[in-house]
């Protein structure tokens, strides 16, 4: 069985990760105040404290994973003759995939017995997590690492990401919207509905005046795009607003017909949350396209 590697931006729940075999989540790191932490549950700040500090005015920054760290994960597996499939945060949002390409180039020169396959998820948060989940399923069905990588690249344009944020300040600070737009948007309670496009980049699609309208907009996108709603797992992640995430789940169940037990609910970790901010809700699913 080949190994599957991802990074902590996949925002997979600890209980989900714990039951997988031949599976590694490489932590990214974030800095808040003067302290730097790994994005690993139990080793950094818990979500409540992290988002409380952001809401209190503190800033957080993140760092991509460097090639040496990835080599340290990949090499021991490849030396044992185990093939490795690494699924990474979108190259449109981070340099982590480029770091992995550099690591692969160096490891390929060593002619190790195992083979390394890389997939740029062109995804973030639980969108990346959904791709990892699908890769684990395909491995269980008997596909090898190369076949799974090719299949992920084929379905990647259908991995839909739709989300809304509660405060435009965090997107403004990360360069995702202009300071003027963030200022006036906050004044008139604009709540954007955004998605990750086919190039793995963040795009604003709709602007509504109320939070309730933004949440309905997420459900509208699921209803219009989803394929086989009764047979797939829909991922919903949130940044310190689990009650609203549950409301979105209930609406998708009622309007679209996704069974209640076919949702994967998770928290948005500090790496993504540093840029999206508290109050973010995101929905990820397989659609006709990304929208």
Helices and strands as residue ranges (DSSP letters): E 3-7, G 8-10, H 14-18, E 23-26, E 29-32, E 35-38, H 47-55, E 60-63, H 67-79, E 84-88, H 96-108, E 116-120, H 125-141, H 145-155, G 156-158, E 159-164, H 168-173, H 179-187, E 191-196, E 202-208, H 211-225, E 234-238, H 242-256, G 260-262, E 263-267, H 270-276, E 281-286
